[in-house]
Amino acid sequence: MSVAELTLVSAGLALLSALLSRVLVKQDEVRKLKKEVEFYRGKMNEAKRTGNMKEMNEHMKEMSKASFRQMGKNMKATLVSGVVFILALAWISEQFKGVLVQLPFWLPLFNLDMGWFWWYLIVVFVGTFAFRKLLGVE
């Protein structure tokens, strides 16, 4: 198998992860919770600036609750994606064993080439970030 095929498989998994997040997570609820966290963060910082520690702690508590609810909303997609990635990694490790990616420049720890696993990680992380932005996933 080639580096191009590894890149396509990795990018496909990144797209699948972003699509799972888009489908399994109610984006409007996550956006609402994100705004709530920002609201309480602003209130907390304002209370801190004025020296009102009691009010600051109350806002911090509310911000933490909203942040925890936001994480909970994303957990289902994270768990499903995790299972998919673990299963895919087993297949990828067998198919791309021994594949080296030739880099156009020197990198510390890698020199001028890197193994398939590091290339997979880079493509998946960058791809997932990009696809989430394109699909409007919070």
N, CA, C and O atoms as a DFTB+ gen file, in Angstrom:
552 C
 N C O
     1  1       0.849      -1.184       0.000
     2  2       0.000       0.000       0.000
     3  2       0.889       1.239       0.000
     4  3       2.032       1.194       0.454
     5  1       0.352       2.350      -0.514
     6  2       1.166       3.558      -0.693
     7  2       0.795       4.642       0.321
     8  3      -0.190       4.536       1.051
     9  1       1.615       5.674       0.334
    10  2       1.371       6.826       1.206
    11  2       0.086       7.537       0.787
    12  3      -0.669       8.005       1.639
    13  1      -0.163       7.620      -0.511
    14  2      -1.390       8.260      -0.995
    15  2      -2.627       7.518      -0.486
    16  3      -3.608       8.141      -0.078
    17  1      -2.574       6.192      -0.512
    18  2      -3.707       5.403      -0.008
    19  2      -3.870       5.589       1.497
    20  3      -4.992       5.697       1.992
    21  1      -2.764       5.628       2.222
    22  2      -2.825       5.877       3.665
    23  2      -3.444       7.241       3.939
    24  3      -4.254       7.392       4.853
    25  1      -3.058       8.233       3.139
    26  2      -3.600       9.580       3.304
    27  2      -5.098       9.599       3.037
    28  3      -5.850      10.227       3.782
    29  1      -5.538       8.924       1.995
    30  2      -6.973       8.867       1.679
    31  2      -7.769       8.152       2.767
    32  3      -8.840       8.618       3.156
    33  1      -7.259       7.034       3.256
    34  2      -7.944       6.296       4.319
    35  2      -8.036       7.163       5.572
    36  3      -9.088       7.235       6.208
    37  1      -6.931       7.823       5.924
    38  2      -6.901       8.673       7.120
    39  2      -7.854       9.861       6.980
    40  3      -8.570      10.207       7.920
    41  1      -7.854      10.480       5.802
    42  2      -8.758      11.604       5.562
    43  2     -10.217      11.139       5.578
    44  3     -11.096      11.861       6.050
    45  1     -10.468       9.946       5.067
    46  2     -11.817       9.383       5.112
    47  2     -12.290       9.168       6.537
    48  3     -13.447       9.431       6.862
    49  1     -11.394       8.690       7.383
    50  2     -11.748       8.517       8.797
    51  2     -11.998       9.862       9.475
    52  3     -12.885       9.984      10.320
    53  1     -11.219      10.859       9.104
    54  2     -11.422      12.202       9.655
    55  2     -12.793      12.741       9.244
    56  3     -13.508      13.320      10.062
    57  1     -13.154      12.550       7.980
    58  2     -14.465      12.980       7.503
    59  2     -15.577      12.224       8.233
    60  3     -16.574      12.821       8.640
    61  1     -15.404      10.927       8.396
    62  2     -16.403      10.125       9.103
    63  2     -16.583      10.628      10.536
    64  3     -17.710      10.721      11.024
    65  1     -15.501      10.946      11.197
    66  2     -15.568      11.458      12.561
    67  2     -16.354      12.773      12.617
    68  3     -17.198      12.956      13.494
    69  1     -16.077      13.678      11.689
    70  2     -16.787      14.955      11.651
    71  2     -18.273      14.743      11.338
    72  3     -19.133      15.403      11.921
    73  1     -18.567      13.827      10.423
    74  2     -19.972      13.539      10.085
    75  2     -20.715      12.925      11.266
    76  3     -21.873      13.261      11.514
    77  1     -20.053      12.027      11.996
    78  2     -20.676      11.439      13.185
    79  2     -20.995      12.516      14.212
    80  3     -22.059      12.493      14.832
    81  1     -20.088      13.446      14.391
    82  2     -20.338      14.540      15.326
    83  2     -21.506      15.397      14.854
    84  3     -22.339      15.836      15.647
    85  1     -21.546      15.622      13.555
    86  2     -22.626      16.448      12.981
    87  2     -23.992      15.778      13.167
    88  3     -24.982      16.451      13.452
    89  1     -24.042      14.455      13.004
    90  2     -25.299      13.727      13.064
    91  2     -25.716      13.410      14.501
    92  3     -26.893      13.534      14.840
    93  1     -24.778      13.006      15.340
    94  2     -25.104      12.534      16.686
    95  2     -25.233      13.636      17.734
    96  3     -25.810      13.414      18.799
    97  1     -24.703      14.819      17.441
    98  2     -24.722      15.907      18.425
    99  2     -25.633      17.021      17.919
   100  3     -25.515      17.465      16.776
   101  1     -26.540      17.464      18.784
   102  2     -27.435      18.564      18.420
   103  2     -26.633      19.859      18.506
   104  3     -26.373      20.377      19.592
   105  1     -26.246      20.369      17.336
   106  2     -25.338      21.507      17.255
   107  2     -25.921      22.775      17.870
   108  3     -25.189      23.568      18.463
   109  1     -27.239      22.975      17.735
   110  2     -27.840      24.178      18.310
   111  2     -27.732      24.174      19.833
   112  3     -27.524      25.225      20.439
   113  1     -27.872      23.003      20.456
   114  2     -27.741      22.906      21.912
   115  2     -26.298      23.159      22.349
   116  3     -26.057      23.813      23.363
   117  1     -25.345      22.641      21.580
   118  2     -23.935      22.857      21.917
   119  2     -23.577      24.332      21.774
   120  3     -22.844      24.872      22.603
   121  1     -24.086      24.991      20.732
   122  2     -23.821      26.423      20.553
   123  2     -24.398      27.226      21.720
   124  3     -23.768      28.150      22.233
   125  1     -25.605      26.851      22.124
   126  2     -26.257      27.537      23.250
   127  2     -25.421      27.367      24.519
   128  3     -25.206      28.332      25.252
   129  1     -24.956      26.161      24.780
   130  2     -24.137      25.915      25.965
   131  2     -22.796      26.645      25.885
   132  3     -22.285      27.126      26.896
   133  1     -22.240      26.723      24.700
   134  2     -20.979      27.444      24.511
   135  2     -21.163      28.926      24.847
   136  3     -20.312      29.529      25.501
   137  1     -22.279      29.507      24.398
   138  2     -22.573      30.907      24.722
   139  2     -22.793      31.083      26.222
   140  3     -22.392      32.091      26.804
   141  1     -23.430      30.098      26.839
   142  2     -23.662      30.149      28.287
   143  2     -22.332      30.124      29.052
   144  3     -22.153      30.863      30.020
   145  1     -21.419      29.285      28.617
   146  2     -20.093      29.217      29.251
   147  2     -19.392      30.570      29.115
   148  3     -18.809      31.072      30.076
   149  1     -19.451      31.151      27.924
   150  2     -18.809      32.451      27.699
   151  2     -19.464      33.543      28.546
   152  3     -18.776      34.426      29.058
   153  1     -20.779      33.487      28.695
   154  2     -21.489      34.464      29.517
   155  2     -20.990      34.406      30.959
   156  3     -20.638      35.428      31.547
   157  1     -20.964      33.193      31.520
   158  2     -20.516      33.050      32.909
   159  2     -19.030      33.350      33.058
   160  3     -18.604      33.828      34.109
   161  1     -18.240      33.083      32.037
   162  2     -16.818      33.430      32.095
   163  2     -16.652      34.952      32.179
   164  3     -15.829      35.452      32.946
   165  1     -17.433      35.672      31.391
   166  2     -17.394      37.134      31.442
   167  2     -17.825      37.666      32.798
   168  3     -17.190      38.559      33.359
   169  1     -18.922      37.102      33.321
   170  2     -19.403      37.513      34.647
   171  2     -18.367      37.203      35.724
   172  3     -18.143      38.005      36.630
   173  1     -17.742      36.042      35.618
   174  2     -16.732      35.634      36.594
   175  2     -15.541      36.591      36.552
   176  3     -15.061      37.026      37.598
   177  1     -15.064      36.920      35.356
   178  2     -13.930      37.837      35.218
   179  2     -14.262      39.232      35.735
   180  3     -13.420      39.902      36.333
   181  1     -15.505      39.662      35.496
   182  2     -15.942      40.967      35.994
   183  2     -15.957      40.978      37.526
   184  3     -15.499      41.937      38.148
   185  1     -16.483      39.916      38.125
   186  2     -16.510      39.823      39.585
   187  2     -15.097      39.746      40.156
   188  3     -14.820      40.309      41.215
   189  1     -14.229      39.068      39.474
   190  2     -12.831      38.960      39.918
   191  2     -12.162      40.328      39.872
   192  3     -11.422      40.704      40.781
   193  1     -12.433      41.063      38.801
   194  2     -11.831      42.384      38.642
   195  2     -12.290      43.347      39.738
   196  3     -11.512      44.182      40.200
   197  1     -13.561      43.228      40.155
   198  2     -14.083      44.102      41.209
   199  2     -13.764      43.583      42.606
   200  3     -14.010      44.275      43.594
   201  1     -13.216      42.365      42.699
   202  2     -12.824      41.815      43.994
   203  2     -13.941      41.109      44.738
   204  3     -13.795      40.807      45.923
   205  1     -15.058      40.837      44.067
   206  2     -16.182      40.156      44.697
   207  2     -16.001      38.645      44.523
   208  3     -16.475      38.055      43.552
   209  1     -15.306      38.038      45.482
   210  2     -14.963      36.613      45.368
   211  2     -16.176      35.696      45.481
   212  3     -16.220      34.649      44.836
   213  1     -17.156      36.075      46.291
   214  2     -18.350      35.241      46.439
   215  2     -19.092      35.149      45.108
   216  3     -19.476      34.061      44.679
   217  1     -19.291      36.286      44.464
   218  2     -19.971      36.311      43.167
   219  2     -19.138      35.582      42.112
   220  3     -19.679      34.872      41.265
   221  1     -17.826      35.764      42.171
   222  2     -16.945      35.093      41.222
   223  2     -17.081      33.574      41.333
   224  3     -17.159      32.875      40.323
   225  1     -17.110      33.074      42.557
   226  2     -17.251      31.627      42.771
   227  2     -18.596      31.104      42.290
   228  3     -18.680      29.996      41.760
   229  1     -19.654      31.899      42.473
   230  2     -20.977      31.493      41.987
   231  2     -20.982      31.374      40.460
   232  3     -21.506      30.411      39.900
   233  1     -20.388      32.371      39.801
   234  2     -20.336      32.339      38.332
   235  2     -19.430      31.205      37.842
   236  3     -19.709      30.585      36.815
   237  1     -18.363      30.940      38.566
   238  2     -17.479      29.836      38.193
   239  2     -18.221      28.504      38.302
   240  3     -18.055      27.621      37.461
   241  1     -19.032      28.370      39.335
   242  2     -19.820      27.149      39.519
   243  2     -20.802      26.962      38.360
   244  3     -20.931      25.858      37.832
   245  1     -21.489      28.030      37.962
   246  2     -22.439      27.957      36.845
   247  2     -21.722      27.682      35.524
   248  3     -22.216      26.928      34.686
   249  1     -20.553      28.299      35.348
   250  2     -19.768      28.075      34.136
   251  2     -19.341      26.606      34.056
   252  3     -19.378      25.999      32.986
   253  1     -18.941      26.051      35.184
   254  2     -18.527      24.640      35.213
   255  2     -19.692      23.716      34.887
   256  3     -19.519      22.731      34.170
   257  1     -20.866      24.022      35.401
   258  2     -22.058      23.207      35.093
   259  2     -22.354      23.224      33.592
   260  3     -22.602      22.179      32.991
   261  1     -22.327      24.406      32.996
   262  2     -22.607      24.528      31.559
   263  2     -21.534      23.820      30.741
   264  3     -21.844      23.160      29.748
   265  1     -20.292      23.952      31.146
   266  2     -19.186      23.296      30.452
   267  2     -19.322      21.775      30.531
   268  3     -19.064      21.076      29.551
   269  1     -19.723      21.267      31.688
   270  2     -19.914      19.829      31.864
   271  2     -21.059      19.325      30.984
   272  3     -20.960      18.247      30.397
   273  1     -22.145      20.099      30.888
   274  2     -23.271      19.709      30.018
   275  2     -22.828      19.700      28.557
   276  3     -23.231      18.830      27.784
   277  1     -21.997      20.671      28.186
   278  2     -21.484      20.748      26.816
   279  2     -20.636      19.513      26.504
   280  3     -20.764      18.930      25.428
   281  1     -19.784      19.117      27.424
   282  2     -18.967      17.912      27.222
   283  2     -19.847      16.671      27.098
   284  3     -19.579      15.789      26.281
   285  1     -20.884      16.611      27.903
   286  2     -21.800      15.477      27.846
   287  2     -22.473      15.340      26.494
   288  3     -22.669      14.230      25.998
   289  1     -22.829      16.479      25.894
   290  2     -23.463      16.451      24.572
   291  2     -22.526      15.854      23.521
   292  3     -22.978      15.155      22.614
   293  1     -21.239      16.125      23.638
   294  2     -20.263      15.645      22.654
   295  2     -19.790      14.214      22.919
   296  3     -19.146      13.615      22.059
   297  1     -20.094      13.666      24.076
   298  2     -19.542      12.373      24.478
   299  2     -20.013      11.217      23.581
   300  3     -19.226      10.318      23.282
   301  1     -21.272      11.224      23.151
   302  2     -21.788      10.125      22.327
   303  2     -20.984       9.997      21.030
   304  3     -20.563       8.904      20.652
   305  1     -20.782      11.123      20.361
   306  2     -20.028      11.107      19.101
   307  2     -18.580      10.691      19.351
   308  3     -17.991       9.976      18.540
   309  1     -18.008      11.132      20.459
   310  2     -16.631      10.773      20.791
   311  2     -16.499       9.273      21.012
   312  3     -15.537       8.661      20.547
   313  1     -17.437       8.684      21.705
   314  2     -17.393       7.237      21.956
   315  2     -17.552       6.433      20.668
   316  3     -16.818       5.471      20.440
   317  1     -18.502       6.821      19.834
   318  2     -18.717       6.106      18.569
   319  2     -17.482       6.250      17.675
   320  3     -17.025       5.272      17.084
   321  1     -16.945       7.470      17.577
   322  2     -15.744       7.691      16.769
   323  2     -14.573       6.879      17.314
   324  3     -13.788       6.323      16.546
   325  1     -14.456       6.814      18.627
   326  2     -13.373       6.054      19.240
   327  2     -13.414       4.588      18.855
   328  3     -12.377       3.995      18.558
   329  1     -14.599       3.997      18.857
   330  2     -14.741       2.592      18.467
   331  2     -14.357       2.409      16.999
   332  3     -13.649       1.465      16.648
   333  1     -14.831       3.321      16.141
   334  2     -14.507       3.253      14.717
   335  2     -12.997       3.356      14.507
   336  3     -12.422       2.591      13.732
   337  1     -12.354       4.303      15.198
   338  2     -10.914       4.495      15.037
   339  2     -10.117       3.301      15.547
   340  3      -9.112       2.935      14.939
   341  1     -10.532       2.697      16.629
   342  2      -9.818       1.521      17.148
   343  2      -9.914       0.366      16.161
   344  3      -8.921      -0.308      15.887
   345  1     -11.107       0.139      15.631
   346  2     -11.278      -0.932      14.645
   347  2     -10.490      -0.640      13.369
   348  3      -9.852      -1.527      12.802
   349  1     -10.544       0.600      12.933
   350  2      -9.821       0.976      11.714
   351  2      -8.316       0.887      11.917
   352  3      -7.589       0.498      11.003
   353  1      -7.845       1.242      13.096
   354  2      -6.408       1.211      13.370
   355  2      -5.856      -0.206      13.264
   356  3      -4.736      -0.410      12.795
   357  1      -6.634      -1.168      13.697
   358  2      -6.193      -2.563      13.583
   359  2      -6.003      -2.938      12.109
   360  3      -5.011      -3.573      11.752
   361  1      -6.937      -2.553      11.272
   362  2      -6.850      -2.848       9.844
   363  2      -5.710      -2.061       9.196
   364  3      -4.932      -2.609       8.415
   365  1      -5.621      -0.762       9.531
   366  2      -4.585       0.100       8.947
   367  2      -3.189      -0.402       9.311
   368  3      -2.291      -0.402       8.470
   369  1      -3.005      -0.825      10.551
   370  2      -1.676      -1.280      10.976
   371  2      -1.233      -2.501      10.189
   372  3      -0.043      -2.680       9.929
   373  1      -2.181      -3.336       9.811
   374  2      -1.854      -4.521       9.012
   375  2      -1.579      -4.146       7.556
   376  3      -0.638      -4.654       6.947
   377  1      -2.392      -3.269       7.009
   378  2      -2.276      -2.911       5.592
   379  2      -1.056      -2.044       5.284
   380  3      -0.471      -2.154       4.206
   381  1      -0.673      -1.185       6.227
   382  2       0.380      -0.209       5.963
   383  2       1.654      -0.472       6.750
   384  3       2.483       0.422       6.924
   385  1       1.803      -1.688       7.219
   386  2       3.009      -2.061       7.964
   387  2       4.244      -1.802       7.100
   388  3       4.318      -2.244       5.954
   389  1       5.198      -1.088       7.664
   390  2       6.440      -0.826       6.950
   391  2       6.417       0.370       6.015
   392  3       7.444       0.694       5.420
   393  1       5.284       1.034       5.866
   394  2       5.200       2.197       4.986
   395  2       5.901       3.378       5.655
   396  3       5.638       3.695       6.815
   397  1       6.796       4.022       4.907
   398  2       7.492       5.218       5.379
   399  2       7.082       6.408       4.518
   400  3       7.034       6.312       3.291
   401  1       6.790       7.514       5.165
   402  2       6.428       8.742       4.460
   403  2       7.687       9.586       4.334
   404  3       8.298       9.962       5.335
   405  1       8.071       9.881       3.094
   406  2       9.250      10.715       2.837
   407  2       8.859      12.179       2.970
   408  3       7.980      12.664       2.258
   409  1       9.514      12.876       3.884
   410  2       9.216      14.286       4.130
   411  2      10.082      15.169       3.247
   412  3      11.231      14.823       2.972
   413  1       9.556      16.301       2.796
   414  2      10.342      17.198       1.946
   415  2      11.333      18.060       2.742
   416  3      12.100      18.825       2.157
   417  1      11.315      17.936       4.055
   418  2      12.206      18.720       4.921
   419  2      12.523      17.906       6.166
   420  3      11.846      16.927       6.479
   421  1      13.559      18.329       6.864
   422  2      13.996      17.626       8.064
   423  2      13.124      18.026       9.254
   424  3      12.841      19.207       9.453
   425  1      12.704      17.043      10.035
   426  2      11.954      17.290      11.265
   427  2      12.671      16.626      12.433
   428  3      13.158      15.503      12.302
   429  1      12.741      17.308      13.576
   430  2      13.314      16.648      14.752
   431  2      12.515      15.378      15.062
   432  3      11.303      15.344      14.850
   433  1      13.163      14.374      15.544
   434  2      12.598      13.060      15.870
   435  2      12.322      12.190      14.647
   436  3      12.312      10.964      14.758
   437  1      12.100      12.794      13.491
   438  2      11.755      12.019      12.303
   439  2      12.821      12.046      11.222
   440  3      12.862      11.150      10.379
   441  1      13.673      13.042      11.228
   442  2      14.640      13.254      10.150
   443  2      13.891      13.549       8.858
   444  3      13.146      14.526       8.776
   445  1      14.089      12.697       7.838
   446  2      13.434      12.943       6.549
   447  2      12.318      11.948       6.230
   448  3      11.758      11.969       5.134
   449  1      11.999      11.087       7.178
   450  2      10.874      10.179       6.963
   451  2      10.203       9.856       8.289
   452  3      10.798       9.987       9.358
   453  1       8.949       9.430       8.191
   454  2       8.214       9.037       9.385
   455  2       7.397       7.793       9.061
   456  3       7.031       7.546       7.912
   457  1       7.124       7.022      10.103
   458  2       6.332       5.811       9.941
   459  2       4.866       6.125       9.661
   460  3       4.404       7.252       9.838
   461  1       4.156       5.102       9.221
   462  2       2.756       5.251       8.831
   463  2       1.894       5.786       9.974
   464  3       0.983       6.582       9.745
   465  1       2.180       5.349      11.210
   466  2       1.341       5.739      12.345
   467  2       1.370       7.245      12.561
   468  3       0.316       7.841      12.784
   469  1       2.537       7.885      12.503
   470  2       2.631       9.323      12.735
   471  2       1.945      10.099      11.617
   472  3       1.296      11.116      11.860
   473  1       2.097       9.608      10.392
   474  2       1.421      10.252       9.265
   475  2      -0.097      10.138       9.422
   476  3      -0.821      11.104       9.183
   477  1      -0.569       8.980       9.818
   478  2      -1.989       8.746      10.089
   479  2      -2.498       9.747      11.120
   480  3      -3.538      10.372      10.915
   481  1      -1.767       9.906      12.238
   482  2      -2.192      10.838      13.285
   483  2      -2.271      12.274      12.772
   484  3      -3.235      12.986      13.052
   485  1      -1.268      12.689      12.033
   486  2      -1.257      14.059      11.510
   487  2      -2.449      14.286      10.582
   488  3      -3.156      15.287      10.708
   489  1      -2.669      13.364       9.657
   490  2      -3.770      13.520       8.704
   491  2      -5.116      13.501       9.413
   492  3      -5.995      14.300       9.092
   493  1      -5.287      12.601      10.370
   494  2      -6.567      12.511      11.085
   495  2      -6.827      13.772      11.908
   496  3      -7.934      14.309      11.871
   497  1      -5.833      14.250      12.644
   498  2      -6.050      15.447      13.464
   499  2      -6.323      16.678      12.610
   500  3      -7.277      17.411      12.871
   501  1      -5.507      16.911      11.607
   502  2      -5.702      18.075      10.745
   503  2      -7.005      17.933       9.957
   504  3      -7.771      18.889       9.838
   505  1      -7.250      16.741       9.423
   506  2      -8.465      16.508       8.643
   507  2      -9.724      16.666       9.471
   508  3     -10.688      17.282       9.016
   509  1      -9.735      16.121      10.677
   510  2     -10.915      16.240      11.531
   511  2     -11.187      17.701      11.858
   512  3     -12.333      18.150      11.810
   513  1     -10.138      18.442      12.189
   514  2     -10.301      19.873      12.467
   515  2     -10.902      20.596      11.256
   516  3     -11.851      21.367      11.398
   517  1     -10.352      20.345      10.078
   518  2     -10.825      21.014       8.861
   519  2     -12.258      20.617       8.519
   520  3     -13.085      21.476       8.210
   521  1     -12.554      19.323       8.572
   522  2     -13.913      18.875       8.229
   523  2     -14.948      19.384       9.233
   524  3     -16.070      19.712       8.848
   525  1     -14.581      19.452      10.519
   526  2     -15.507      19.991      11.521
   527  2     -15.829      21.455      11.215
   528  3     -16.976      21.887      11.336
   529  1     -14.809      22.208      10.820
   530  2     -15.032      23.618      10.459
   531  2     -15.937      23.719       9.224
   532  3     -16.876      24.514       9.200
   533  1     -15.646      22.906       8.202
   534  2     -16.446      22.942       6.966
   535  2     -17.893      22.547       7.202
   536  3     -18.800      23.095       6.574
   537  1     -18.114      21.589       8.114
   538  2     -19.466      21.092       8.381
   539  2     -20.181      21.886       9.470
   540  3     -21.344      21.613       9.767
   541  1     -19.502      22.865      10.070
   542  2     -20.132      23.683      11.116
   543  2     -20.354      22.940      12.407
   544  3     -21.328      23.198      13.115
   545  1     -19.453      22.007      12.729
   546  2     -19.578      21.237      13.957
   547  2     -18.882      21.998      15.080
   548  3     -17.740      22.436      14.935
   549  1     -19.581      22.149      16.196
   550  2     -18.996      22.860      17.351
   551  2     -18.075      21.955      18.105
   552  3     -17.487      22.366      19.105
